[in-house]
Amino acid sequence: MAIRQGTATTELFIRRYTQSGDFERLARWHAAAAECLKHISVPMNEIAYDYYKRNGYEKWAARAKKEAQEIQKQFQFHRTRAQIARQKLVEETRNSDSHSVLDTESENIKKFITTWLPHYPDRFYEFGIYPTFFRKQRELVEQRSDYVKVLQLEADAAEMCAAQYERIPVAYGLKNYEKHRDAYRQYAAYLRSLAQQDPKALPSLVDQGKRIADSLAIQDDPSPQKAEVVLQIAKSDARVKVVLAGQRAVHSHATFQGFAWIVHFSNHSRGNIAVAIVDGKTAKVLEVF
């Protein structure tokens, strides 16, 4: 998916400040969306495209090339919208927010981007290119009992995960992610050494890649208990109650965005029903869509 979830999440804050007419913050969140595309979507797409092209997966390469065009289109859109918002701010007669308030917003955006930078390599084996491409390729060769090819594919996947760490959090300057990159490089080399032995069965460590990131976890994600508290706060908000009234089998989940929580409410009949933004410090429900 060319437009990554981090960029999609910025749309909630863009919507919030569009509705309030806060052009200063609106410009900053459009710029944040562009930053997510530049530092996350672009390198992820380039890594995938290079792999497909190098290994002869022409249809997949064509798909990645099309995604690259979509990414650039979205990047230019958010850059342009940020400029428009800044121009409207200049034309506004009302006083701008204080520097301290805007500094806080800038810090929030920094936390937001920092939260999303390692998100995809940390979850490489859960969604994205591994389940949609590598796992399917592995299933095909495993049916032929081609265990050498299975090991080579898993080594390729580990190298790609390492490349994502290198090109995204490490390149951005986040600390300590070099050890993630190096661990996956070492794992890839180990798998290739096993492949050279022409095994007649798959070794148990062939699926170790799924557990490496967990063993090296850096970010202190809020506990499930904290997420549950946030869910209850959002459910208790009068605006949320109005939207959910009469809805059946509503599912809800909360995700932390570095400075605030996003709480989604949905069911099978309507899909997304409501979204609440909850302040990470005060636990106040800031907005409901």
C-alpha positions in Angstrom: 0.0 0.0 0.0 1.7 3.2 -1.2 0.0 5.6 1.2 1.1 4.2 4.5 -1.0 4.3 7.7 1.1 7.0 9.3 0.3 9.4 6.5 -3.4 8.3 6.6 -3.5 9.1 10.4 -2.3 12.6 9.7 -5.6 13.1 7.9 -7.5 13.1 11.2 -5.5 16.1 12.5 -5.7 17.8 9.1 -9.5 17.3 9.3 -9.6 18.7 12.8 -7.7 21.9 12.0 -9.5 22.3 8.7 -12.8 22.4 10.6 -11.5 24.8 13.2 -9.9 27.1 10.6 -6.5 26.8 12.4 -4.3 27.4 9.4 -1.1 27.4 11.4 -1.6 23.8 12.7 -3.2 22.8 9.4 0.0 23.7 7.5 2.1 21.8 10.0 0.1 18.6 9.7 0.1 18.7 5.9 3.8 19.1 6.1 3.9 16.2 8.6 2.0 14.0 6.1 4.6 14.9 3.4 7.4 14.0 5.8 5.9 10.6 6.4 5.7 10.0 2.7 9.3 11.1 2.2 10.8 9.2 5.1 8.6 6.1 5.2 6.7 5.5 2.0 9.4 6.5 -0.5 12.2 4.3 0.9 9.9 1.3 1.5 8.7 1.5 -2.1 12.3 1.9 -3.5 13.5 -1.1 -1.5 10.6 -3.3 -2.8 11.0 -2.1 -6.4 14.7 -2.7 -6.4 14.1 -6.3 -5.1 11.4 -7.1 -7.6 13.4 -5.7 -10.5 16.6 -7.4 -9.5 14.9 -10.8 -9.2 12.7 -10.7 -12.3 9.3 -10.2 -10.7 8.2 -7.8 -13.4 4.5 -7.6 -12.5 5.4 -6.8 -8.9 7.9 -4.2 -10.1 5.3 -2.6 -12.3 3.0 -2.4 -9.3 5.7 -0.8 -7.2 6.4 1.7 -9.9 2.8 2.7 -10.0 2.8 3.1 -6.2 5.8 5.3 -6.5 3.8 7.6 -8.7 0.9 7.7 -6.2 3.3 8.5 -3.4 4.8 11.4 -5.4 1.3 12.7 -6.2 0.3 12.6 -2.5 3.6 14.2 -1.5 3.0 17.1 -3.8 -0.6 17.4 -2.7 0.4 17.8 1.0 3.2 20.2 0.1 0.8 22.4 -1.9 -1.9 22.3 0.8 0.7 23.3 3.4 1.6 26.3 1.3 -2.0 27.2 0.8 -2.7 27.0 4.6 0.4 29.2 5.3 -0.9 31.8 2.7 -4.3 31.8 4.4 -2.6 32.4 7.7 -0.8 35.4 6.3 -4.2 36.8 5.1 -5.9 36.2 8.4 -6.3 39.2 10.7 -6.6 37.3 13.9 -3.6 36.8 16.2 -1.6 33.7 15.8 -1.2 31.3 18.8 1.7 31.9 21.1 5.1 30.5 20.4 4.9 28.1 23.3 1.6 26.6 21.9 3.0 26.2 18.5 6.3 24.7 19.9 4.1 22.1 21.6 2.4 21.3 18.4 5.8 20.9 16.6 6.9 18.6 19.4 3.8 16.6 19.1 4.4 16.2 15.3 7.9 15.1 16.0 6.7 12.5 18.4 4.1 11.3 15.9 6.7 10.9 13.1 9.1 9.2 15.5 6.5 6.7 16.5 5.7 5.8 12.9 9.3 5.6 11.6 10.1 2.1 13.0 6.5 0.9 12.7 6.8 -1.0 9.5 10.1 -2.7 10.0 9.1 -3.6 13.5 6.0 -5.3 12.0 7.6 -6.5 8.8 6.5 -10.1 9.3 3.0 -9.2 10.3 1.7 -7.2 7.3 2.9 -5.6 4.2 5.4 -7.2 1.8 6.1 -10.3 3.8 2.6 -11.7 4.0 1.6 -10.4 0.6 4.7 -11.5 -1.3 7.3 -13.5 0.6 4.9 -15.8 2.4 3.0 -16.6 -0.9 6.3 -17.2 -2.7 7.4 -19.5 0.1 4.2 -21.5 0.0 4.7 -22.2 -3.7 8.2 -23.4 -3.4 7.5 -25.3 -0.2 4.9 -27.3 -2.1 7.7 -28.5 -4.3 9.8 -29.3 -1.2 12.4 -26.9 -2.5 13.9 -26.1 0.9 16.9 -24.3 -0.5 14.7 -21.8 -2.2 12.6 -21.4 1.0 15.7 -20.5 2.9 16.8 -18.1 0.2 13.4 -16.4 0.2 13.5 -16.0 4.0 17.1 -14.6 3.7 15.8 -12.1 1.1 13.0 -11.1 3.5 15.4 -10.7 6.4 17.7 -8.5 4.3 14.7 -6.4 3.2 13.7 -5.9 6.8 17.3 -4.9 7.6 17.1 -2.4 4.7 13.9 -0.9 6.0 15.6 -0.3 9.4 18.6 1.2 7.6 16.7 3.4 5.2 14.0 4.6 7.7 14.7 4.9 11.4 18.5 4.7 11.2 18.6 7.2 8.3 16.3 9.6 10.1 18.7 9.5 13.1 16.7 7.4 15.6 19.0 5.8 18.1 19.6 2.1 18.8 18.0 0.8 15.6 21.4 -0.2 14.2 21.2 -3.4 16.3 17.9 -4.3 14.6 19.4 -3.8 11.2 22.5 -5.8 12.1 20.4 -8.6 13.7 18.5 -9.1 10.5 21.6 -9.0 8.4 23.2 -11.7 10.5 20.0 -13.8 10.4 20.0 -13.5 6.6 23.6 -14.6 6.4 22.8 -17.6 8.7 19.9 -18.6 6.4 22.1 -18.5 3.3 24.7 -20.6 5.0 22.0 -23.2 5.8 20.8 -23.1 2.1 24.3 -23.9 1.0 24.0 -27.2 2.9 21.2 -28.4 0.6 18.9 -29.4 3.5 16.2 -32.1 3.1 13.9 -30.5 5.7 13.3 -27.0 7.0 15.3 -26.1 10.2 13.2 -24.8 13.1 14.9 -21.4 13.0 13.6 -20.7 9.5 10.8 -18.6 11.2 13.0 -16.9 13.7 12.7 -13.6 11.8 9.2 -13.0 13.3 10.6 -12.9 16.8 13.8 -10.9 16.4 12.1 -7.5 16.6 10.2 -8.5 19.7 13.5 -9.5 21.4 15.0 -6.1 20.6 12.0 -4.0 21.4 13.0 -0.3 22.1 9.8 1.8 22.2 7.9 1.6 25.4 4.4 1.2 24.0 1.6 2.0 26.5 0.3 -1.1 28.2 -2.9 -2.9 27.2 -4.3 -1.7 30.5 -3.7 2.0 29.5 -5.3 1.4 26.1 -8.4 -0.1 27.8 -8.6 3.0 30.1 -8.5 5.2 27.0 -11.2 3.2 25.3 -13.5 3.6 28.3 -12.9 7.3 28.4 -13.7 7.6 24.7 -16.8 5.5 25.1 -18.0 7.7 27.9 -17.8 10.9 25.8 -21.3 12.3 25.1 -20.5 12.8 21.4 -19.4 9.2 21.0 -22.5 7.9 22.7 -24.7 9.8 20.3 -22.9 8.4 17.3 -22.9 4.8 18.6 -26.6 4.9 19.8 -28.4 2.0 18.2 -25.3 0.5 16.6 -24.8 -3.2 17.2 -21.7 -5.3 17.6 -19.4 -2.3 17.8 -15.7 -3.0 17.8 -13.2 -0.5 19.2 -9.5 -0.2 19.5 -7.0 2.5 20.6 -3.6 3.2 19.1 -1.0 5.6 20.6 0.4 8.2 18.2 3.3 9.4 20.3 1.4 12.2 22.0 -2.3 11.3 21.6 -4.6 8.3 21.2 -6.7 7.5 18.2 -9.8 5.4 19.1 -11.7 3.8 16.2 -15.2 2.5 16.5 -16.6 0.2 13.7 -18.9 -2.7 13.0 -19.6 -5.0 10.0 -22.7 -3.3 8.8 -21.3 0.3 8.6 -17.6 -0.1 8.7 -16.0 2.9 10.4 -18.6 4.6 12.6 -16.6 7.1 14.6 -13.0 8.2 15.5 -12.0 10.0 18.7 -8.8 11.8 19.4 -7.7 11.5 23.1 -5.0 13.6 24.6 -2.1 11.4 25.8 -1.4 13.5 28.9 -4.8 14.7 30.1 -6.9 11.8 28.7 -9.3 14.4 27.5 -11.3 13.6 24.4 -10.2 16.4 22.0 -12.3 15.6 18.9 -14.9 13.1 17.6 -15.5 12.5 13.9 
